[in-house]
Amino acid sequence: MRLLSTSIIGCVLGALFLAGCAQLPTVGPSTKEVEQGGRAADATIQVVELTDGVARQLLAQHRQRLFSDALGDAPGQYGGIGPGDVLEVNIWEAPPATLFGSGGALIDPRGAMAASRGTALPEQVVDRDGYIVVPFAGKVLARGQTLAAIESEIVKRLTGKANKPEVIVRLTRNSASTVTVVGEVANSTKLPLTPTGERLLDALAAAGGVRQPVNKMTVQITRGSQYFALPLETVIRDPRQNVPLWPGDVVTAMFQPLSFTALGSTGKNEEINFEAQGITLAQALARAGGLVDTRSDPRGVFIFRFEPQGTLPWPQQPAATTPDGLVPVVYRIDLKDPGSFFVMQTFGMNNKDILYVSNAPAAELQKFLNLVFSVAYPVLNVIQVTK
């Protein structure tokens, strides 16, 4: 009877051992399994030890280009008159008026009744070639000119035809020197630029402001074939980034809720949003509830992400990349090293990163022992009863 009991216990424990080794539940790969996956000859992922040097190199590559560096801060970017602008031309002649003498007396800009005779021509739209037409002066180039330059040109052409002509040209509708504001603003609009030089925040204010919290907004300026983006919070905090706008610029206010996913032995497993300003790995771990003291492996903290192929000198030549040329990368940091806590403050999280913390080997052993005892104790009790 004793031999039979011993055999039964041995068989049960052997079966549990084999089943536990193959089927023991876990949150994901262990630290060793991740490292081995990166060392394989046909590895499709790169496992990179996250050191201070690596963190600084990534920071330099991912640093956003400031508006002040990319677009400059030169004032006076008003583009002058252009196609589509509407101009009003007023012409005065000294008495006795001969060419435009049929018009009535006009009030001069200072409010006094003019003794000369004046004529207000119908408003004209600057054509595609940049010209307007003035009677007896012909086609006058307006594109790229100031109002004063257009006035001088008309006076020059009328001299000898009109009696001491004086001209005032007024811009009644600005259609050429405008900035388009779209996206997450109260009212998308076209903002006419003036010689004072409107800036980025002026354009957003003219559109009624943004519709989402400032710390979750990104502002993009498209100029020609180039575009540059910065968090709106950066523009507000740093006056240098409130750059002057140019005719034709497109300002896009974008609501981009950035997030990373926390998995494994962290305080909570979920997708966690963060601000457009960005957060560090240290902040990400804190928002994920930190490491679970009873089962996490501090040497097994990983960040999974896709990187451009030329980001770093990889441990080995990538065996495979995504269709758009990105390399699957796993960054590993050892939190048993006190210096790693400084590295975490330099390493920035990217949108859609996966933060994974593996189980400690002792936690896996504890789960196996719990499984063994949960089955062995009832068996032993049965044997005791049958004796």
Secondary structure, 3 states (H helix, E strand, C coil): CHHHHHHHHHHHHHHHHHHHHHHCCCCCCCHHHHHHHHHCCCCCCEEEECCHHHHHHHHHHHCCCCHHHHCCCCCCCCCCCCCCCEEEEEEEECCCCCCCCCCCEEECCCCCEEEEEEEECCCEECCCCCEEEECCCEEEECCCCCHHHHHHHHHHHHECCECCCEEEEEEEECCCCEEEEEECECCCEEEECCCCCCEHHHHHHHCCCECCCHHHEEEEEEECCEEEEEEHHHHHHCHHHCCECCCCCEEEEEECCEEEEEEECECCCEEEEECCCCCEHHHHHHHCCCECCCCEEEEEEEEEEEEECCCCCCCCCCCCCCCCCEEEEEEEECCCCCCHHHHCCCCECCCCCEEEEEECHHHHHHHHHHHHHHHHHHHHHHHHHHC
